[in-house]
Amino acid sequence: MYRIIFILILLTVLYFLLRSAIREFKGRGASGRLPVDKDQMVQDPVCHVFVPRGTAVTEVIGGQTYCFCSRGCAATFQKRMTG
């Protein structure tokens, strides 16, 4: 009886891990492309301020596009990423 419960728990955990991995994999293809909507609000990863995508400072760091409120935040983020 305990074996069945243990196997069911393992299968459930495996299901959620695979579902999460598939969602992340599907999301990577579109991560480098910016949506057409320039009024969409994006959050600066450094100071957490929301800015319109059309006026945001964009930088490609490590193959991924990030949006910042200013060049200073972009430089700070790049310093944190490189060590």
MODELLER restraints for C-alpha pairs under 7 A, 6 or more apart:
rsr = mdl.restraints
at = mdl.atoms
rsr.add(forms.Gaussian(group=physical.xy_distance, feature=features.Distance(at['CA:31:A'], at['CA:64:A']), mean=6.69, stdev=0.5))
rsr.add(forms.Gaussian(group=physical.xy_distance, feature=features.Distance(at['CA:32:A'], at['CA:64:A']), mean=5.61, stdev=0.5))
rsr.add(forms.Gaussian(group=physical.xy_distance, feature=features.Distance(at['CA:32:A'], at['CA:65:A']), mean=5.54, stdev=0.5))
rsr.add(forms.Gaussian(group=physical.xy_distance, feature=features.Distance(at['CA:38:A'], at['CA:52:A']), mean=6.56, stdev=0.5))
rsr.add(forms.Gaussian(group=physical.xy_distance, feature=features.Distance(at['CA:38:A'], at['CA:53:A']), mean=5.06, stdev=0.5))
rsr.add(forms.Gaussian(group=physical.xy_distance, feature=features.Distance(at['CA:38:A'], at['CA:54:A']), mean=4.25, stdev=0.5))
rsr.add(forms.Gaussian(group=physical.xy_distance, feature=features.Distance(at['CA:39:A'], at['CA:52:A']), mean=5.15, stdev=0.5))
rsr.add(forms.Gaussian(group=physical.xy_distance, feature=features.Distance(at['CA:39:A'], at['CA:53:A']), mean=5.97, stdev=0.5))
rsr.add(forms.Gaussian(group=physical.xy_distance, feature=features.Distance(at['CA:39:A'], at['CA:54:A']), mean=6.20, stdev=0.5))
rsr.add(forms.Gaussian(group=physical.xy_distance, feature=features.Distance(at['CA:40:A'], at['CA:52:A']), mean=5.52, stdev=0.5))
rsr.add(forms.Gaussian(group=physical.xy_distance, feature=features.Distance(at['CA:40:A'], at['CA:53:A']), mean=5.59, stdev=0.5))
rsr.add(forms.Gaussian(group=physical.xy_distance, feature=features.Distance(at['CA:41:A'], at['CA:50:A']), mean=5.89, stdev=0.5))
rsr.add(forms.Gaussian(group=physical.xy_distance, feature=features.Distance(at['CA:41:A'], at['CA:51:A']), mean=5.35, stdev=0.5))
rsr.add(forms.Gaussian(group=physical.xy_distance, feature=features.Distance(at['CA:41:A'], at['CA:52:A']), mean=4.45, stdev=0.5))
rsr.add(forms.Gaussian(group=physical.xy_distance, feature=features.Distance(at['CA:41:A'], at['CA:53:A']), mean=5.84, stdev=0.5))
rsr.add(forms.Gaussian(group=physical.xy_distance, feature=features.Distance(at['CA:42:A'], at['CA:50:A']), mean=5.36, stdev=0.5))
rsr.add(forms.Gaussian(group=physical.xy_distance, feature=features.Distance(at['CA:42:A'], at['CA:51:A']), mean=5.56, stdev=0.5))
rsr.add(forms.Gaussian(group=physical.xy_distance, feature=features.Distance(at['CA:42:A'], at['CA:52:A']), mean=6.18, stdev=0.5))
rsr.add(forms.Gaussian(group=physical.xy_distance, feature=features.Distance(at['CA:42:A'], at['CA:53:A']), mean=5.96, stdev=0.5))
rsr.add(forms.Gaussian(group=physical.xy_distance, feature=features.Distance(at['CA:42:A'], at['CA:67:A']), mean=6.96, stdev=0.5))
rsr.add(forms.Gaussian(group=physical.xy_distance, feature=features.Distance(at['CA:43:A'], at['CA:49:A']), mean=5.54, stdev=0.5))
rsr.add(forms.Gaussian(group=physical.xy_distance, feature=features.Distance(at['CA:43:A'], at['CA:50:A']), mean=4.36, stdev=0.5))
rsr.add(forms.Gaussian(group=physical.xy_distance, feature=features.Distance(at['CA:43:A'], at['CA:51:A']), mean=6.44, stdev=0.5))
rsr.add(forms.Gaussian(group=physical.xy_distance, feature=features.Distance(at['CA:44:A'], at['CA:50:A']), mean=6.27, stdev=0.5))
rsr.add(forms.Gaussian(group=physical.xy_distance, feature=features.Distance(at['CA:44:A'], at['CA:67:A']), mean=6.02, stdev=0.5))
rsr.add(forms.Gaussian(group=physical.xy_distance, feature=features.Distance(at['CA:44:A'], at['CA:68:A']), mean=4.67, stdev=0.5))
rsr.add(forms.Gaussian(group=physical.xy_distance, feature=features.Distance(at['CA:44:A'], at['CA:69:A']), mean=6.01, stdev=0.5))
rsr.add(forms.Gaussian(group=physical.xy_distance, feature=features.Distance(at['CA:46:A'], at['CA:73:A']), mean=6.03, stdev=0.5))
rsr.add(forms.Gaussian(group=physical.xy_distance, feature=features.Distance(at['CA:46:A'], at['CA:77:A']), mean=6.34, stdev=0.5))
rsr.add(forms.Gaussian(group=physical.xy_distance, feature=features.Distance(at['CA:51:A'], at['CA:69:A']), mean=6.21, stdev=0.5))
rsr.add(forms.Gaussian(group=physical.xy_distance, feature=features.Distance(at['CA:56:A'], at['CA:67:A']), mean=5.69, stdev=0.5))
rsr.add(forms.Gaussian(group=physical.xy_distance, feature=features.Distance(at['CA:56:A'], at['CA:68:A']), mean=5.54, stdev=0.5))
rsr.add(forms.Gaussian(group=physical.xy_distance, feature=features.Distance(at['CA:56:A'], at['CA:69:A']), mean=5.47, stdev=0.5))
rsr.add(forms.Gaussian(group=physical.xy_distance, feature=features.Distance(at['CA:57:A'], at['CA:67:A']), mean=5.57, stdev=0.5))
rsr.add(forms.Gaussian(group=physical.xy_distance, feature=features.Distance(at['CA:57:A'], at['CA:68:A']), mean=4.97, stdev=0.5))
rsr.add(forms.Gaussian(group=physical.xy_distance, feature=features.Distance(at['CA:57:A'], at['CA:69:A']), mean=6.08, stdev=0.5))
rsr.add(forms.Gaussian(group=physical.xy_distance, feature=features.Distance(at['CA:57:A'], at['CA:70:A']), mean=5.97, stdev=0.5))
rsr.add(forms.Gaussian(group=physical.xy_distance, feature=features.Distance(at['CA:57:A'], at['CA:71:A']), mean=6.62, stdev=0.5))
rsr.add(forms.Gaussian(group=physical.xy_distance, feature=features.Distance(at['CA:58:A'], at['CA:65:A']), mean=6.60, stdev=0.5))
rsr.add(forms.Gaussian(group=physical.xy_distance, feature=features.Distance(at['CA:58:A'], at['CA:66:A']), mean=5.57, stdev=0.5))
rsr.add(forms.Gaussian(group=physical.xy_distance, feature=features.Distance(at['CA:58:A'], at['CA:67:A']), mean=4.50, stdev=0.5))
rsr.add(forms.Gaussian(group=physical.xy_distance, feature=features.Distance(at['CA:58:A'], at['CA:68:A']), mean=6.21, stdev=0.5))
rsr.add(forms.Gaussian(group=physical.xy_distance, feature=features.Distance(at['CA:59:A'], at['CA:65:A']), mean=5.65, stdev=0.5))
rsr.add(forms.Gaussian(group=physical.xy_distance, feature=features.Distance(at['CA:59:A'], at['CA:66:A']), mean=5.42, stdev=0.5))
rsr.add(forms.Gaussian(group=physical.xy_distance, feature=features.Distance(at['CA:59:A'], at['CA:67:A']), mean=6.60, stdev=0.5))
rsr.add(forms.Gaussian(group=physical.xy_distance, feature=features.Distance(at['CA:60:A'], at['CA:66:A']), mean=6.21, stdev=0.5))
rsr.add(forms.Gaussian(group=physical.xy_distance, feature=features.Distance(at['CA:68:A'], at['CA:74:A']), mean=5.89, stdev=0.5))
